[in-house]
Amino acid sequence: MKPSPIRLAAAAGTLALVTALAACSSSSGDGGAAGATPTTYTWWDPYPQHDASSGWAKRVEACGTQAGVSIKRTAYDTTALTNQSLLAAQEGTSPDVILLDNPAVSTLADTGMLSTMDDLGVDTKGVDQNLLGAGVVDGKTFGIPIGANTLALYYNKTVLESAGVDPASIKDWASLTAALQKVTAAHHKGITFAGIGTEEGTFQFLPFFWGAGANLRQLDSPEAVAALDLWTGWLKSGYAPNSVIHDSQNTSWEEFLTGEFGFAVNGTWQVTSASKAKFPTGVVQLPGRSGGVAPTPTGGEFITAPVQKDTKRYEVTKKIVDCMTTPQGMVETANTFAYYIPPTRAGQDALLAQHPELKPWVDAVRTAKGRTADNLGTKYPKISEPLWTAVQNALSGAKSPQDALGEAQKAAAKAVG
């Protein structure tokens, strides 16, 4: 299973809710700091697909060795990780390090369970500000990204050549739509993307939403309506299949791999898959409405340090965090997870020295935007769900884009308060 960049932890409500959820699961005692020896540090991450023999597990172990301790690693599904983290904080058994999906950082920080990077003594000055933003709450930094992934526009070189489309000509929405018209006129399929009614749907819509100049605080703005008009227009014209209404990112990617489509909106995590496709592929940036590169949402995990009763542990925790976030450390993470781009210029340059073919993705990450940016913090999930619901309603034809987004704005305003 390839990790999704946008597996948003949904248990952000209250600690009471988390306790109720956890009552149906096993205790977190197997991974908590309680009972650990002074030379053992505990680490939680959202990568259960990477077992103890994996390159990732060895990477974590090496950082412990470098810090002079052993690391006891426990992996949870992303949603379970947030639930267990909140529960552990309530019980006083938090691990020393938690790797969190970036929108969940503000959720945990809001409870007071995370140390700030300043408290830990971790320098974040070299981290690209657009990527660091997801870890900043009320001016305080509670985590640092170990890497980032985002979206771009993959294309099938064979299909585009047969349709007479130069990918370099795609500079704005008009030129992208014109390319889709040529592709379908040449008896190919146009574009596939994920419009599913989940966080993945919001994630895929955001480059168009932001690329139109829309803001998440005003879901029914004329700019937002223009973005949804674009998607619904593609379906009506036959440039995108109706299946996008239900497609996840993995499903839409499988459709692209059939070789029938000219384009696919998808992410950095598909780089290896694209290189193994039965046809040559390329990547261009997603364009803004009137030109330029559209801001794309950032995915990826942040390394955080929960508050500990024994503050002496922080000295070693800092060494572990430093090991994961040096330029070379970030390159090692990127090589372990091919879809991760380092969040610092030094790390990005070091990665490009080894993998120059990743330049389109480095460029995309440099212009990307955190979903909780604009100080949305824990408000983001309450805005995202009405937005993906609006996308569903519009793509299905149940409502016009304007009406769907109007309802979304009312729902978001009520939820946020």
N, C-alpha and C positions, 0 to 999 in steps of 0.2 A: 504494500500500500504506500503510495507516495503521499507525503504530508501535504495537506492543503494549507495555503498561506493564510487562510482566513477563517480558521476554525475558532470562532469567537466564543469564549466561555460564557455560558448563559446564566450561570448561578451567581449573579451579581446583586441579588436582592438584599437579603439580610442574613446575619449569622444564624438566626433561628431557622430559616429555611435550609441553610446548609446543614445544620445539625439534623434536621428531619430527613434530608436526602441521604446523609451519611449513615443514618440509622439502619438503612437497608444494605449497607456495604460493610466490608471488613474494616477493622481498626487501622489507623495510619501508623501504629506503633512500629511496624516493620521498617519504616523509613524515617521516623522522626528522630530528633536529636536526643530525646530522652534515652538514657541508658547507653549512649555511645561512649566509647573510651576517648580520652583526651587526644589520641592520635588518629581518631576516625572522624571524618567530617561527612555530613549527609548532603546529598544532592538529589533534587527532583527535577525531572524534565518531561516533556510531552511526546517522547519518542519511544513508545513501547515496541514499535516495529524493529528497533535496533537493540538486539540482545547483547549479552555480556561479551560475545565473541566479535562484535561488530567494530568497525573502525571508529565509530562515534564513541562507544564505551571505552575503547583504548585511549581515545583523545582525552576524555574526562579523567581517566585513571592517571594519565601522564601529567596532567596539571596538578593532581594531588601529590604525586611523587615529587614534582618540582617544588611544591610547597612544603614538603617534608612530612606529609600525612597520607593516610589511605582514605579513599572516598567510597562511601556506601551509596550507590546510585539506585534510585527507584523511579520507574517510568510509569506515567499514567496517560490515559487519553486526555486531551486538552481540557474538556469540560470537567472531567473528574479531578484533574490537577488543581483547578481553581477551587472546586468544592473542598478538596482535601486540605488545601493550603489555608483556607479560611477556618476550617475546623481545627487544624493543628494550632493556629494562632490562638483560638479560643481556649484550647486545652494546654497551651504552653509547651507544645512539642514541635515547634517549627523546625524545619531543616535549616542547615547553614546557607544553602544556596537553592534558589528556585529559578528555573528557566521558564519564562512565561510568554505566551502569545501576546504580542504588543498591546492590543486593546485591553487586556486584563490587568495591565500594570496599574492603571488608575483605579481599578476596582479594589485591588488589594491595598494600594497606598491610601485609599480613602478610609480604610478601617484602622490605619495607624500601625499595621503589622510590618511594614517595610522600613528598613534603614535607608537614609538618603546616601547618595554616592559621596556627598561631602562628608557625612559622618564616617563613612568607610575609608575616606581618604583616596578615592578613585578619581583620577583626572579625566574629565569628559570633554576637554576643550577641543580635541582633535576630531570628535565625532561630528559628521555632517548634521547641521541643525534641523534639517527637514526630517531626518531619521531619528534623531534624539527626542524630538517633540513628543512622541507617544509615551515617553517615560517621565515627562515633566508635568507636575501637578502643582498649581499655585506657585510657580516659580522654583519649585524644588525638584531635583532629579532623583528618581527612585530606581532607575535601572539603566543599563547600557546595552544597545543591541549587539549581538554577536555576529550579525549579518542581516541582510535584507533581501527580499524578493519582491517582484512587482509584475505588472502586466505590460505587454507590447503586442504588436500585430505580426503574427507569423504569416508567411505566404508560401504557396506551392509554386516553385519556379516554373515547372512544366506547364501548369495551368495558365499562369500569367503570360508566358511566352506565346502560347497558342491563342490567347485572347488579345495579344498586342498591348499588354499593360506593362508599363515601366514602373516598378515599385517606387523609384525615386520621384515619380510624379505625384505621389500621395502627400499633399501638403496641408490639406484641410478637409472638412466634411464633404464639400462639393466634389473634390477630386477623388476622395475615397468612394463616394457613391457612384461617380462616373466609372471608376474602375470596376465596381460590382456590376454595373450595367453591361460593360464589355464582357466580363467573365460569364455572366448568365446568357448573353447573346451568343456566346461561343459554345453554348450547350454544356456548361459546367455549373456547379453550384457556387453561390457567392461567398457568404461568410457564416461562420458558426461562432456562437458565444453562449455564455451561461446566463439565462434569465430566470433561473430557478427561484422559488419563493423562500430563500434562506439568505444568510449573510453572504453567501457566494454571489447571489444575484446583485446585491448592493455593491459588493466589491467590483464586479465586472461593469456595473453601470457608472460607477464613480468617475472614470476617466472622461466619459461623455458629459456627465453632470458638471464636473469641474471644468472640463474643456469648453463648456458653453459659458463659463463665468458664474455658475450657480454656487450658492452657499448652503451648507447643511442646516443652517438656522432658518432658512426660508425655502421650504421644499416646493412651494407653488409659484416661484418666481417665473417670469417669462423665459429666463435662461434655462431653468429646469424643464419647463414645458418643451422648449426647443430640443433638448436632449432626448426626451422621451418620444417626441414626434419623429426624431431621426430613427430610432429603433422600430417604432410601429410602422413607419414608412417603408423600412427595409422588408418587413414581413409582408406588407400589402403588395409590394412590387415583386415579391418572390426572390429577393436578394438574400434573405435569411429564411431558414425553414421554421415551420411552426413548432418544431421540437425544442427550440431554444427556450420556450416557456417552462419546460420541465428539466432541461439539461443542466447537469452540474458541470463543473469545469473538466472533470475527468471524462464525462460522457461526451461533451462537445469536442474534446480533444480526440477521442476515439473516432468521431465522425470525420475530423480533419485528416486523420491517418488513413482513411479510406482512399485518399487521393482525389476525391471528387470536388473538394472545395478549393477556392482560390485563397481564402483568408481564414484565420482563426484568432480570436482574442484569447490569449492565454499567457501563462507566466513563466518565469525563470526556471521553475522546477521541471519544465518540459524540455529543457535544452538537450539532455542526453537522449530522450525519446525522439526528438526532432532529428538528431544526427543519425539515428538508426532507421528513419523512415524509408519507405521504398521509393521515395522521390526526393529531389533536392529541395531544401527549404531555405528561407531567408527570414530576416526580421527587420521591421521598421518601427519607428515610434508611433504611438497612437496620436493622431493630429488633433489639435484644438479646432473649434468651430470655424474660426476665421484664419487659422494658420498657427504655426508654432507647434510645440510639443504640449500635449495635454498632461496635466498632473495626473499621475497614476497612484493608487493607494499602495502603501507599504505593507508587506507581510513580513513575518519573521519573529523570532523570539528575543526577549530581553533577559539578561542575567540580573537577578535581584538578590538581595541579602535580607532575609527576615530579621526582625529585632530578636536579640538573644538576651536571656537573663545574665549569662556569663559573657560580659563584654570583652574578655580577654580573647575570645574566639575570633573576633573581628580581624585581628592581625593576620591570621592564616587565611581567613576568608578573602581578604584583600589580595593575597598572593594568588589564590585560585582565580579570582576575577581578572587580575592582571594577566595571568597566563592565557586566559581565553580571549583577551582583548588587545594584545599587542598586534602590530601589523602582521607579523609572521604567524601569530596565533590565529588571526582572522583568516589568513590565507589557508592555513591548515584546515580550519572549519569549512571554508569554501570548497576545498578539495575533497573533504569528507562528504559534504552536502553540495553537490554540483550546482544547486540552484541558489546558493547564498552568495551575495555580493558583500564584501567588507563595507562597513559604514564609515570608514575614514578614507581620506584621499591617499594616505600612505599605503593603506591596505589594498585599496583599489588599484593603485599603480603597481604594487607588487604582484597582484593577481594577474593584471594585464600583461606583465612581463612573462608570465608562464602561459597565459591563455588569451592571446590577443583577440581571439574570436568572440570573446565575451564583451567586447566594447559596447555593442548596442545595449546590453543589459546594464553595464556600468552607467552609461548615459541616462538610461531610464530611471535607475535608482537615484541618480543625482538630482533629478527633477521631480521625484516622487513626493507624496504627501501623506502624513500619518492620518489615519481615520479619526483619531481623537484630537487632531490638531484644532487650532482656534479655541483652545482651552475647553473643549467639549467634555473631556474626561469620561465620567460614568454616564453622561447624558447620551453618548453616542449610540449605545444599543437601543435606547428608547426612540431614537430618530431613525436608525437603520431599518428597523422592522416596518414602520409605516412606509418607508421609501420602497423596500422590496415588494410590499403589498401593492403599492401604486404601480410598480413596473408590471406585476402580474396582472392586475386589472386592465391595464392598457394593452399589453401584448395579447391578452385573450380576447380583447374587444368588448369586455364587459363595461368599460368606461372610457371616455376620451382621456388623453393625457392630462388635459387641464383639470377635468373633474377628479381624476384619480389622484393627482398631486394636491388638489385642493383638500380632499379628504385626508390625505397623508399629513398635510401641514396641521390640520385641526387635531389629529390624533397625536402627533408629536408634541404639539404645544400643551395638550392635556397631560401627556405622560411626563414631560419635563417639568411642567409647573411654572 
